[in-house]
Amino acid sequence: MYIFSFYLVWTLGLFSSEAKPKCKVQLASIAESYEGDCKKGMAEGVGTARGVDTYVGEFKKGLPHGQGRYIWADGNYYSGDFRKGEQEGYGEKVIKRPGQLDSLVIGYWKGGSYIGKYESDYTVGNNKNVRRLRIAKVADGPNQIQVFVVTRDGFPIPLEAIEGSDDKNTKNEFTPEYMGWKNVVYPFTGGRVVYQFRQMDGIGIQDCFAEFDIFSPGSWEVYMETDLN
């Protein structure tokens, strides 16, 4: 009786183990084995997948997705953001160099490729009474930033006052048409332009400001569209 009960339990356990769906990893280079969370037969959640390479981190629908570390067979590794099995977002890649210090690449990735230290060429911050801020790179050089205040139709607005500042105290300049910065050392961060103009009634003064950063070297133009009241 005891032997039969043990055999029955072992048989049921074997059947249950065989019937349990495997947790699939859809990236061939790490698909030989998997330990971790599953959903509908796919790696999903947190786990470790091994093959020629190794990945430890978050999965979605059988692919690295979220935060994780991918380790190649040669020892190089990437730690950071993944999307649908590829490096995408912010991350750090360590490249092994025998007999030398490791090389470290820090920044943003898209579709598995490194796109640079910054995710975009510029960012726009806070503003007051600025309807729209347009930033455009017009040439690879000289390294300068020119700021124009215009209406939504692109016509210049006569200003009562304008001033600019930034984190590096880069020298700024003024002309009747624009204000800006010359000989900019990029990244240009903490850019802030404050200006005033007289309202259409000829009495009121409108206070405005806008903030922005520019990371890529070159000659840039910034247009601040403001509505006349």
TIVOBA-545462 format. One line per 4 residues: number of its first residue (from 1); their letters; for each residue x, y, z of N, C-alpha, C, O. Coordinates in Angstrom, 1 decimal. Atoms other than C-alpha are relative to their C-alpha. Layout:
NUM	a	X/Y/Z/X/Y/Z/X/Y/Z/X/Y/Z; ... $
END
This chain:
1	myif	0.8/-1.2/0.0/0.0/0.0/0.0/0.9/1.2/0.0/0.6/2.2/-0.8; -0.9/-1.1/0.0/2.8/2.4/0.9/0.7/0.2/-1.3/0.9/1.4/-1.8; -0.7/-0.1/1.2/4.7/1.6/-2.2/-0.9/0.5/-1.1/-0.5/1.3/-1.9; 1.0/-0.5/1.1/1.6/2.1/-4.4/-0.3/1.5/0.2/-0.3/2.2/-0.8 $
5	sfyl	0.3/-1.5/-0.3/0.8/5.5/-2.7/1.2/0.8/-0.5/1.0/1.9/-1.1; -1.2/-0.7/0.4/4.4/6.6/-3.3/0.1/0.1/-1.5/0.5/1.1/-2.1; -0.1/0.1/1.4/4.3/5.5/-6.9/-1.0/0.9/-0.6/-0.8/1.6/-1.6; 1.1/-0.8/0.5/1.0/7.3/-7.4/0.4/1.5/0.1/0.2/2.3/-0.8 $
9	vwtl	-0.4/-1.4/-0.2/2.3/10.6/-5.9/1.1/0.3/-0.9/1.1/1.4/-1.5; -1.1/-0.2/1.0/5.5/10.3/-8.0/-0.5/0.2/-1.4/0.0/1.1/-2.1; 0.6/-0.1/1.3/3.5/9.7/-11.1/-0.7/1.3/-0.3/-0.6/1.9/-1.3; 0.8/-1.3/0.1/1.2/12.6/-10.5/0.9/1.2/-0.1/0.7/2.1/-0.8 $
13	glfs	-0.9/-1.1/0.0/4.1/14.9/-9.7/0.7/0.1/-1.4/1.0/1.2/-1.9; -0.7/0.0/1.2/5.9/13.8/-12.9/-0.9/0.5/-1.1/-0.5/1.3/-2.0; 0.9/-0.5/1.0/2.8/14.4/-15.0/-0.2/1.5/0.2/-0.3/2.2/-0.9; 0.2/-1.4/-0.2/2.2/17.7/-13.4/1.2/0.9/-0.5/1.0/1.9/-1.1 $
17	seak	-1.2/-0.7/0.4/5.9/18.8/-14.0/0.0/0.0/-1.6/0.4/1.1/-2.1; 0.0/0.0/1.5/5.6/17.7/-17.7/-1.0/0.9/-0.6/-0.9/1.4/-1.7; 1.1/-0.8/0.5/2.3/19.4/-18.1/0.2/1.5/0.1/-0.5/2.3/-0.6; -0.2/-1.4/-0.3/3.5/22.7/-16.7/0.7/0.7/-1.2/1.7/0.2/-1.7 $
21	pkck	-0.6/-0.6/1.2/4.2/25.1/-19.6/1.4/0.6/0.3/1.6/1.1/1.4; -1.4/-0.6/-0.2/7.8/26.2/-20.1/-0.2/1.6/-0.2/-1.1/2.1/-0.8; 0.0/-1.5/0.0/8.6/29.9/-19.7/0.9/0.4/-1.1/2.2/0.2/-1.0; -0.8/-0.3/1.2/9.8/31.1/-23.1/0.7/1.3/0.0/0.1/2.3/0.4 $
25	vqla	-0.8/-1.3/0.2/12.5/33.7/-23.8/0.1/0.1/-1.5/0.6/-0.8/-2.2; 0.1/-0.1/1.4/12.2/35.1/-27.3/1.3/0.5/-0.7/1.4/0.7/-1.9; -1.3/-0.5/0.5/15.8/36.4/-27.7/0.9/-1.2/-0.1/1.3/-1.7/1.0; -0.8/1.2/0.2/17.9/33.6/-29.2/1.3/-0.1/0.8/1.6/-1.2/1.3 $
29	siae	-1.4/0.0/-0.7/21.2/34.6/-27.5/-0.1/-0.2/1.5/0.9/-0.5/2.1; 0.2/0.2/-1.5/19.7/34.2/-24.0/-1.1/-1.1/0.3/-1.6/-1.1/1.4; 1.2/0.8/-0.1/17.1/31.5/-24.6/0.2/-1.4/0.5/-0.7/-2.2/0.5; -0.3/1.4/-0.4/18.8/28.3/-23.4/-0.7/-0.3/1.4/-1.1/-1.5/1.5 $
33	syeg	0.6/0.3/-1.3/17.5/28.6/-19.8/-0.5/1.3/0.6/-0.1/2.4/0.3; 0.7/-1.2/-0.6/15.3/30.9/-17.7/-0.4/-0.4/1.4/-1.0/-1.5/1.6; 0.5/0.1/-1.4/14.6/31.3/-14.0/-0.7/1.4/0.3/0.0/2.4/0.3; 0.7/-1.3/-0.4/12.0/33.9/-12.9/-1.5/-0.1/-0.3/-2.1/-1.1/-0.3 $
37	dckk	1.4/-0.2/0.1/8.5/35.2/-13.4/-0.5/-0.3/-1.4/0.2/-0.1/-2.4; 0.6/0.4/1.2/6.2/33.9/-16.1/-1.4/0.6/-0.1/-2.1/0.8/0.9; 1.4/-0.4/0.2/2.9/35.0/-17.7/-0.4/-0.6/-1.4/0.2/-0.3/-2.4; 0.5/0.6/1.2/1.1/32.9/-20.3/1.1/-0.7/-0.8/1.2/-0.6/-2.0 $
41	gmae	-1.0/0.7/0.6/4.1/30.8/-21.0/1.2/0.8/-0.5/2.1/0.3/-1.1; -1.1/-0.9/0.4/6.4/33.8/-21.6/0.7/0.6/1.3/0.1/0.8/2.3; -0.7/-0.7/-1.1/9.1/35.4/-19.4/-0.6/1.4/0.2/-0.6/2.2/-0.8; 0.6/-1.3/-0.2/7.4/38.3/-17.8/0.1/0.3/1.5/-0.3/-0.5/2.3 $
45	gvgt	-0.3/-0.3/-1.4/8.4/40.1/-14.6/1.5/0.1/0.1/2.2/0.8/-0.7; -1.5/-0.1/-0.3/11.9/39.7/-13.1/0.6/-1.4/-0.2/0.0/-2.4/0.4; -0.6/1.4/0.1/14.2/36.8/-14.1/1.4/0.1/-0.5/2.0/1.2/-0.8; -1.3/0.1/0.6/17.5/35.6/-15.4/0.0/-1.0/-1.2/-0.5/-2.1/-1.0 $
49	argv	-0.1/0.8/1.2/18.0/34.2/-18.9/1.4/-0.2/-0.5/2.2/0.7/-0.4; -1.4/0.3/0.3/21.1/32.5/-20.1/0.0/-0.7/-1.4/-0.9/-1.5/-1.8; -0.3/0.7/1.3/22.5/31.3/-23.5/1.4/0.3/-0.3/2.3/0.2/0.6; -1.4/-0.5/0.3/25.6/32.5/-25.3/0.3/1.2/0.9/1.4/1.4/1.4 $
53	dtyv	-0.1/-1.1/-0.9/25.0/35.7/-23.3/-0.9/-0.2/1.2/-1.6/-1.2/1.3; 0.8/0.1/-1.2/23.2/36.4/-20.0/-0.7/1.4/0.2/-0.1/2.4/0.0; 0.7/-1.2/-0.3/20.5/38.9/-19.1/-0.7/-0.2/1.4/-1.3/-1.3/1.7; 0.6/0.0/-1.3/19.3/39.7/-15.6/-0.8/1.3/0.2/-0.3/2.4/0.1 $
57	gefk	0.9/-1.2/-0.1/16.3/42.0/-15.1/-1.4/-0.2/-0.3/-1.9/-1.3/-0.1; 1.4/0.0/0.3/12.8/42.8/-16.2/-0.3/-0.5/-1.4/0.5/-0.3/-2.3; 0.4/0.5/1.3/11.0/41.0/-19.0/-1.5/0.4/-0.3/-2.2/0.7/0.7; 1.4/-0.1/0.5/7.8/41.5/-21.0/-0.2/-0.7/-1.3/0.5/-0.5/-2.2 $
61	kglp	0.3/0.8/1.1/6.3/39.0/-23.4/1.3/-0.7/-0.6/1.5/-0.8/-1.8; -1.1/0.8/0.4/9.5/37.0/-23.4/1.3/0.8/-0.4/2.3/0.2/-0.8; -1.1/-0.8/0.4/11.9/39.9/-24.1/0.4/0.9/1.1/-0.4/1.3/2.0; -0.5/-1.1/-0.9/14.1/42.2/-22.0/-0.8/1.3/-0.2/-0.8/1.8/-1.3 $
65	hgqg	0.8/-1.2/0.1/11.9/45.2/-21.2/-0.1/0.6/1.4/-0.6/0.0/2.3; -0.1/-0.7/-1.3/12.4/47.7/-18.4/1.5/0.1/0.4/2.3/0.4/-0.4; -1.4/-0.2/-0.5/15.5/47.8/-16.2/0.7/-1.4/0.0/0.1/-2.4/0.4; -0.7/1.3/0.0/18.2/45.1/-16.6/1.5/0.2/-0.3/2.0/1.3/-0.6 $
69	ryiw	-1.4/0.0/0.4/21.8/44.1/-17.3/0.2/-1.1/-1.0/-0.2/-2.3/-0.7; -0.3/1.0/1.1/22.9/42.3/-20.5/1.5/-0.2/0.0/2.2/0.8/-0.1; -1.4/0.4/0.0/26.2/40.5/-20.3/0.4/-0.8/-1.2/-0.1/-1.9/-1.4; -0.4/0.7/1.2/27.9/39.5/-23.6/1.0/-1.1/0.4/1.6/-1.1/1.5 $
73	adgn	-1.0/1.1/-0.3/30.1/36.4/-23.8/1.4/0.4/0.2/2.2/-0.2/0.9; -1.4/-0.5/-0.2/33.2/38.5/-24.0/0.2/0.8/1.2/1.3/1.4/1.5; -0.1/-0.7/-1.2/32.4/40.1/-20.7/-0.4/1.5/0.0/-0.6/2.1/1.1; 0.6/-1.4/0.1/31.2/43.5/-22.0/-1.5/-0.1/0.5/-2.1/-1.1/0.4 $
77	yysg	1.4/0.0/-0.5/27.9/44.5/-20.4/-0.6/1.4/0.0/0.1/2.4/0.0; 0.8/-1.2/0.0/25.1/47.1/-20.5/-1.0/-0.1/1.1/-1.6/-1.1/1.3; 1.0/-0.1/-1.1/23.1/48.2/-17.5/-0.9/1.2/-0.3/-0.4/2.3/-0.4; 0.9/-1.1/0.2/20.0/50.3/-18.0/-1.3/-0.4/-0.6/-1.9/-1.4/-0.2 $
81	dfrk	1.3/0.2/0.5/16.8/50.6/-19.9/-0.1/-0.9/-1.3/0.8/-0.8/-2.1; 0.3/0.9/1.2/15.4/48.0/-22.4/-1.4/0.2/-0.5/-2.3/0.5/0.3; 1.3/0.0/0.5/12.5/48.0/-24.7/-0.1/-1.0/-1.1/0.6/-0.9/-2.1; 0.2/1.0/1.0/11.3/45.0/-26.7/1.3/-0.7/-0.4/1.5/-1.0/-1.6 $
85	geqe	-1.2/0.7/0.2/14.6/43.3/-26.3/1.2/0.8/-0.4/2.3/0.2/-0.7; -1.2/-0.8/0.5/16.9/46.2/-27.3/0.2/1.1/1.1/-0.6/1.5/1.8; -0.4/-1.1/-0.9/18.8/48.8/-25.3/-0.8/1.3/-0.5/-0.6/1.7/-1.7; 0.7/-1.2/0.3/16.5/51.9/-25.3/-0.3/0.8/1.2/-1.0/0.4/2.1 $
89	gyge	0.1/-0.9/-1.2/16.6/54.8/-22.9/1.4/0.3/0.5/2.4/0.2/-0.2; -1.3/-0.3/-0.6/19.3/55.7/-20.5/0.8/-1.3/0.5/0.1/-2.2/1.0; -0.7/1.2/-0.4/22.1/53.2/-19.8/1.5/0.3/0.0/2.0/1.3/-0.4; -1.4/0.0/0.0/25.8/52.5/-19.2/0.6/-1.3/-0.5/0.2/-2.4/-0.1 $
93	kvik	-0.6/1.2/0.6/27.9/50.1/-21.3/1.5/0.0/0.4/2.2/1.0/0.2; -1.4/0.3/-0.4/31.2/48.7/-20.0/0.7/-0.9/-1.1/0.2/-2.0/-1.3; -0.7/0.8/1.0/33.7/47.5/-22.7/1.3/-0.4/0.6/2.1/0.5/0.9; -1.3/0.5/-0.5/36.5/45.3/-21.5/1.2/0.2/-0.9/1.0/0.0/-2.1 $
97	rpgq	-1.2/-0.2/0.8/40.0/46.2/-22.7/1.2/-0.7/0.8/1.7/-0.1/1.7; -1.0/0.7/-0.7/42.6/43.6/-21.7/1.3/0.8/0.2/1.8/1.4/-0.8; -1.2/-0.7/-0.3/45.6/45.2/-20.0/-0.2/1.5/0.1/0.8/2.3/0.3; 0.3/-1.4/-0.1/43.9/48.6/-19.9/-1.3/0.2/0.9/-2.0/-0.8/1.2 $
101	ldsl	1.2/-0.3/-0.7/41.1/50.3/-18.0/-1.2/-0.2/-0.9/-1.1/0.0/-2.1; 1.2/0.2/0.7/37.6/49.4/-19.0/-0.5/1.3/-0.6/-0.3/2.4/0.0; 0.6/-1.2/0.6/35.9/51.8/-21.4/-1.5/0.1/0.4/-2.2/-0.9/0.4; 1.4/-0.2/-0.5/32.6/53.3/-20.1/-0.7/1.0/-0.9/-0.2/2.1/-1.2 $
105	vigy	0.9/-0.9/0.8/29.9/54.7/-22.4/-1.3/0.2/0.7/-2.0/-0.7/1.1; 1.2/-0.4/-0.7/27.2/56.6/-20.7/-0.9/0.9/-0.8/-0.4/1.8/-1.5; 0.9/-0.8/0.7/24.1/58.1/-22.2/-1.3/-0.7/-0.4/-1.8/-1.5/0.3; 1.3/0.5/0.5/21.0/57.3/-24.3/0.2/-0.9/-1.2/1.1/-0.7/-2.0 $
109	wkgg	0.0/1.0/1.0/20.3/54.4/-26.6/-1.4/0.0/-0.6/-2.4/0.3/0.0; 1.3/0.2/0.7/17.6/53.8/-29.2/0.1/-1.1/-1.0/1.1/-1.1/-1.8; -0.1/1.1/0.9/16.9/50.6/-31.1/1.3/-0.8/0.1/1.7/-1.4/-0.9; -1.2/0.8/-0.2/20.0/49.0/-29.6/1.3/0.8/-0.3/2.4/0.3/-0.2 $
113	syig	-1.1/-0.8/0.4/22.3/51.9/-30.8/0.2/1.2/0.9/-0.8/1.7/1.4; -0.3/-1.2/-0.9/24.0/54.6/-28.8/-0.3/1.3/-0.8/0.2/1.4/-1.9; 0.3/-1.2/0.7/22.7/58.0/-29.7/0.7/1.3/0.6/0.7/2.3/0.0; -0.7/-1.1/-0.6/24.7/60.2/-27.4/-0.2/0.2/1.5/-1.0/-0.5/2.1 $
117	kyes	0.0/-0.3/-1.4/25.2/61.7/-24.0/-1.4/0.5/0.5/-1.8/0.4/1.6; 1.3/-0.6/-0.3/21.9/63.5/-24.2/-1.1/-0.7/-0.9/-0.8/-1.1/-2.0; 1.1/0.7/0.7/18.5/62.1/-25.3/-0.4/0.8/-1.3/-0.9/0.3/-2.2; 0.4/-0.9/1.1/17.8/65.1/-27.6/1.0/1.2/-0.1/1.8/1.4/0.8 $
121	dytv	-0.9/-1.2/0.1/19.7/68.2/-28.9/-0.3/1.1/0.9/0.5/1.9/1.2; 0.4/-1.1/-0.8/17.7/70.5/-26.7/-1.2/-0.4/0.9/-1.9/-1.3/0.5; 1.2/0.2/-0.9/15.1/70.7/-23.9/-0.6/1.4/0.3/0.1/2.4/0.3; 0.7/-1.2/-0.3/12.5/73.3/-23.1/-0.5/0.0/1.4/-1.1/-1.0/1.8 $
125	gnnk	0.4/-0.1/-1.4/11.8/74.4/-19.5/-1.3/0.8/0.2/-2.2/0.8/-0.6; 1.2/-0.8/-0.3/9.3/76.7/-17.9/-0.1/1.3/-0.8/0.9/1.7/-1.4; 0.2/-1.2/0.7/7.9/79.8/-19.5/-1.2/0.8/0.6/-2.0/0.2/1.3; 1.1/-0.8/-0.4/5.6/82.7/-18.8/-0.4/0.9/-1.1/0.4/1.7/-1.7 $
129	nvrr	0.5/-0.9/1.0/3.4/84.4/-21.4/0.8/-0.2/-1.4/0.8/0.7/-2.2; -0.6/0.4/1.2/5.3/82.6/-24.2/-0.9/-1.1/-0.7/-1.0/-2.2/-0.1; 1.0/0.9/0.6/2.8/81.0/-26.6/0.7/-1.3/-0.5/0.2/-2.4/-0.4; -0.7/1.1/0.6/5.4/78.8/-28.3/1.5/0.3/-0.1/1.8/1.4/-0.4 $
133	lria	-1.4/-0.2/0.0/9.1/78.3/-28.2/0.6/-0.9/-1.1/0.4/-2.2/-1.1; -0.5/0.7/1.2/10.8/77.2/-31.5/1.6/0.1/0.1/2.1/1.2/0.1; -1.5/0.0/-0.1/14.5/76.1/-31.4/0.4/-0.8/-1.3/0.0/-1.9/-1.5; -0.5/0.7/1.2/16.4/75.2/-34.6/1.5/0.2/-0.2/2.0/1.3/0.0 $
137	kvad	-1.4/-0.1/0.3/20.0/74.5/-35.5/0.1/0.4/-1.5/-0.5/-0.2/-2.3; -0.1/-0.6/1.3/20.9/76.6/-38.5/1.3/-0.3/-0.7/1.4/-0.2/-2.0; -1.4/0.2/0.6/24.6/75.7/-39.1/0.8/-0.8/1.1/0.5/-0.7/2.3; -0.9/0.7/-0.9/27.4/73.6/-37.6/0.9/1.0/0.8/1.5/0.6/1.8 $
141	gpnq	-0.8/-1.0/-0.7/29.2/76.8/-36.6/-0.3/1.3/-0.6/-0.9/1.4/-1.7; -0.7/0.0/-1.3/30.0/79.2/-35.2/-0.9/-0.4/1.1/-2.1/-0.5/1.0; 0.8/0.4/-1.2/28.9/78.2/-31.7/-0.6/1.2/0.6/0.0/2.0/1.4; 0.7/-1.2/-0.5/26.3/80.8/-31.0/-1.5/-0.3/0.1/-2.0/-1.3/-0.5 $
145	iqvf	1.5/0.1/-0.2/22.6/81.2/-29.9/-0.6/1.3/-0.2/-0.2/2.3/0.5; 0.7/-1.2/0.2/20.4/83.9/-31.2/-1.5/-0.1/0.3/-2.1/-1.1/-0.1; 1.4/0.1/-0.5/17.0/84.6/-29.6/-0.8/1.2/-0.6/-0.4/2.4/-0.6; 0.9/-1.0/0.6/14.2/86.4/-31.5/-1.4/-0.1/0.7/-1.9/-1.2/1.0 $
149	vvtr	1.3/0.0/-0.6/10.9/87.5/-29.9/-1.0/0.5/-1.2/-0.8/1.6/-1.7; 0.8/-0.2/1.1/8.1/87.4/-32.5/-1.5/-0.3/0.3/-1.8/-0.9/1.3; 1.4/0.3/-0.1/4.3/87.3/-32.9/-0.2/-1.4/-0.6/0.8/-2.0/-1.2; 0.2/1.3/0.6/2.7/84.0/-34.0/0.1/0.0/-1.5/0.3/-1.1/-2.1 $
153	dgfp	-0.2/-0.1/1.5/2.9/85.3/-37.6/1.5/0.2/-0.4/1.8/0.3/-1.5; -1.5/-0.1/0.2/6.7/85.7/-37.2/0.5/1.4/-0.1/1.7/1.6/-0.4; -0.4/-1.4/0.0/6.8/89.5/-37.0/0.7/0.4/1.3/0.2/0.0/2.4; -0.7/-0.4/-1.3/9.3/91.0/-34.5/-0.9/0.9/0.9/-1.7/1.7/0.4 $
157	iple	0.7/-0.8/-0.9/7.9/92.5/-31.4/0.9/1.1/0.6/2.0/0.7/1.1; -0.8/-1.0/-0.6/9.3/95.9/-30.2/0.0/-0.2/1.5/-1.0/-0.3/2.2; -0.2/0.3/-1.4/10.7/95.2/-26.7/0.3/1.2/0.8/1.1/2.1/0.4; -0.4/-1.1/-1.0/10.9/97.5/-23.7/1.3/-0.4/0.7/2.2/0.5/1.0 $
161	aieg	-1.2/0.5/-0.6/13.7/95.3/-22.2/0.1/-1.5/-0.3/-0.8/-2.2/-0.4; -0.3/1.5/0.2/15.4/91.9/-22.7/1.3/-0.3/0.6/2.3/0.5/0.5; -1.3/0.4/-0.5/18.1/90.1/-20.9/0.1/-1.6/0.0/-0.9/-2.2/0.0; -0.2/1.4/0.0/19.6/86.6/-20.8/1.0/-0.5/1.0/1.9/0.3/1.3 $
165	sddk	-1.0/0.6/-0.9/21.5/84.3/-18.5/0.1/-1.4/-0.2/-0.7/-2.0/-0.9; -0.2/1.4/0.1/22.9/80.8/-18.3/0.9/-0.5/1.1/1.5/0.4/1.8; -0.8/0.5/-1.1/24.8/78.5/-15.9/1.5/0.4/-0.1/2.1/0.5/0.9; -1.4/-0.3/0.1/28.2/79.3/-17.3/0.4/1.5/-0.1/1.5/1.8/-0.3 $
169	ntkn	-0.2/-1.5/0.1/27.8/83.1/-17.5/0.7/0.3/-1.4/1.6/1.1/-1.4; -0.5/-0.2/1.3/28.6/82.9/-21.2/-0.3/1.4/-0.4/-1.4/2.0/-0.1; 0.2/-1.3/0.5/29.0/86.3/-22.8/-1.2/0.1/-0.9/-1.3/-0.6/-1.9; 1.2/-0.2/0.9/25.7/87.5/-24.3/0.1/1.4/-0.7/0.9/2.2/-0.3 $
173	eftp	-0.1/-1.2/0.9/25.1/90.2/-26.9/-1.4/0.4/-0.3/-2.4/-0.4/-0.2; 1.3/-0.5/0.4/22.3/92.4/-28.0/0.1/0.8/-1.3/1.1/1.5/-1.5; 0.1/-0.9/1.2/21.3/94.0/-31.3/-1.5/0.4/-0.1/-2.3/0.0/0.7; 1.5/-0.4/0.1/18.0/95.7/-32.4/-0.9/-1.1/-0.4/-2.1/-1.1/-0.1 $
177	eymg	0.8/1.1/0.5/16.9/92.4/-33.9/-0.1/-1.2/1.0/-1.1/-1.9/1.0; 0.0/1.2/-0.8/17.8/89.8/-31.3/1.0/0.2/1.2/1.7/1.2/1.3; -1.0/0.2/-1.1/19.7/88.9/-28.1/0.6/-1.4/-0.1/-0.1/-2.3/-0.7; -0.5/1.4/0.1/21.9/85.9/-27.7/1.4/-0.1/0.6/1.8/0.7/1.4 $
181	wknv	-1.3/0.4/-0.6/25.2/84.3/-26.8/1.0/-0.3/-1.1/0.7/-1.0/-2.1; -1.1/0.4/0.9/28.5/84.1/-28.7/1.0/-0.9/0.7/1.1/-0.9/1.9; -1.1/0.9/-0.6/31.4/81.6/-28.3/-0.5/-0.9/1.1/0.1/-1.0/2.1; 0.6/0.9/-1.0/29.1/79.2/-26.5/0.8/-1.3/0.2/1.3/-1.9/-0.8 $
185	vypf	-0.6/1.3/-0.3/30.7/76.2/-24.8/-1.1/-0.9/0.4/-1.8/-0.7/1.4; 1.1/0.9/-0.2/28.3/73.4/-25.0/0.4/-1.2/0.9/1.6/-1.6/0.9; 1.5/-0.3/0.0/26.3/71.9/-23.3/-0.3/1.4/0.6/0.3/1.8/1.6; 0.5/-1.3/-0.5/24.5/75.2/-22.8/-1.2/-0.3/0.9/-2.2/-0.7/0.4 $
189	tggr	1.1/0.3/-0.9/22.4/74.8/-19.7/-0.4/1.2/0.8/0.3/2.1/1.0; 0.6/-1.1/-0.8/20.2/77.0/-17.6/-0.3/1.3/-0.8/-0.3/2.3/-0.2; 0.3/-1.2/0.8/19.4/79.3/-20.5/-1.3/0.6/0.4/-2.3/-0.1/0.5; 1.3/-0.7/-0.4/16.8/81.9/-19.5/0.0/1.4/-0.6/1.0/2.1/-0.5 $
193	vvyq	0.2/-1.3/0.6/15.5/84.9/-21.4/-1.2/0.7/0.6/-2.3/0.1/0.6; 1.0/-0.8/-0.6/13.5/87.6/-19.7/-0.2/1.2/-0.8/0.7/1.9/-1.2; 0.2/-1.2/0.9/11.8/90.4/-21.7/-1.4/0.6/0.4/-2.2/0.0/1.0; 1.3/-0.8/-0.2/9.0/93.0/-21.6/-0.3/0.6/-1.3/0.5/1.0/-2.1 $
197	frqm	0.5/-0.8/1.2/6.9/94.5/-24.3/-1.3/0.7/0.4/-2.0/0.3/1.3; 1.1/-0.8/-0.3/4.2/97.1/-24.3/-1.3/-0.6/-0.7/-1.2/-0.9/-1.9; 1.3/0.5/0.5/0.6/95.9/-24.8/-0.6/0.9/-1.0/-0.2/2.1/-1.1; 0.6/-0.8/1.1/-1.5/97.1/-27.7/-0.7/1.2/0.4/-0.9/2.2/-0.4 $
201	dgig	0.6/-1.2/-0.5/-3.3/99.6/-25.5/1.0/1.1/0.2/0.6/2.2/0.5; -1.0/-1.0/-0.2/0.0/101.4/-25.2/0.3/0.3/1.4/1.1/1.2/1.7; -0.2/-0.3/-1.4/-0.2/101.4/-21.4/0.6/-1.2/0.7/1.7/-1.0/1.4; -0.5/1.2/-0.8/0.3/97.9/-19.9/1.3/-0.5/-0.6/1.6/-0.5/-1.7 $
205	iqdc	-1.3/0.6/0.4/3.7/96.2/-19.9/-0.2/-1.5/0.3/-0.6/-1.9/1.4; 0.1/1.5/-0.1/3.8/92.4/-20.4/1.3/-0.6/0.4/2.3/-0.4/-0.3; -1.2/0.7/-0.4/6.4/90.4/-18.5/0.0/-1.4/-0.5/-1.0/-2.1/-0.4; -0.1/1.3/0.6/7.7/87.2/-20.2/1.3/-0.6/0.4/2.3/0.1/0.6 $
209	faef	-1.3/0.7/-0.1/10.4/84.6/-19.7/-0.2/-1.4/-0.6/-1.3/-1.9/-0.7; 0.0/1.4/0.4/11.4/81.2/-21.1/1.3/-0.6/0.3/2.4/0.2/0.3; -1.2/0.7/-0.3/14.0/78.6/-20.2/0.2/-1.1/-1.0/-0.7/-1.7/-1.5; -0.4/1.1/1.0/15.9/76.1/-22.4/1.4/-0.4/0.2/2.2/0.4/0.8 $
213	difs	-1.4/0.5/0.1/19.0/74.0/-22.7/0.3/-0.5/-1.4/-0.6/-0.9/-2.1; -0.4/0.5/1.4/20.9/73.2/-25.9/1.3/-0.8/0.2/2.3/-0.3/0.8; -1.1/0.9/-0.3/23.4/70.3/-25.9/0.9/-0.2/-1.2/2.1/-0.5/-1.0; -0.8/0.3/1.2/24.6/70.0/-29.5/0.7/1.2/-0.5/0.1/2.3/-0.6 $
217	pgsw	-0.7/-1.2/0.5/27.4/72.4/-30.7/-0.6/0.5/-1.4/-1.1/-0.3/-2.2; 0.4/-0.6/1.3/26.6/74.7/-33.6/-0.6/1.4/0.2/-0.6/2.0/1.3; 0.7/-1.3/0.0/24.7/77.9/-34.5/-1.5/-0.3/0.1/-2.1/-1.0/-0.8; 1.4/0.3/-0.3/21.1/77.9/-33.1/-0.8/1.3/0.0/-0.3/2.4/0.3 $
221	evym	1.0/-1.1/0.0/18.1/80.2/-33.5/-1.2/-0.4/0.9/-1.7/-1.5/0.7; 1.2/0.3/-0.9/15.4/80.4/-30.8/-1.0/1.1/-0.2/-0.7/2.3/-0.1; 1.2/-0.9/0.2/12.0/82.0/-31.6/-1.0/-0.1/1.1/-1.5/-1.2/1.4; 0.9/0.0/-1.0/9.8/83.0/-28.8/-1.3/0.7/-0.5/-1.3/1.9/-0.7 $
225	etdl	1.3/-0.5/0.5/6.2/83.5/-30.0/-0.8/0.5/1.1/-1.1/-0.2/2.1; 0.8/-0.6/-1.0/4.2/85.9/-27.9/-1.2/0.7/-0.6/-1.1/1.4/-1.7; 1.2/-0.7/0.5/0.6/87.2/-28.4/0.0/1.4/0.6/0.2/1.6/1.8; 0.2/-1.4/-0.4/0.1/90.9/-28.3/-1.4/0.1/0.6/-2.4/-0.3/-0.1 $
229	n	1.4/-0.2/-0.6/-2.8/91.8/-26.0/-0.5/1.4/-0.2/-1.7/1.7/0.2 $
END
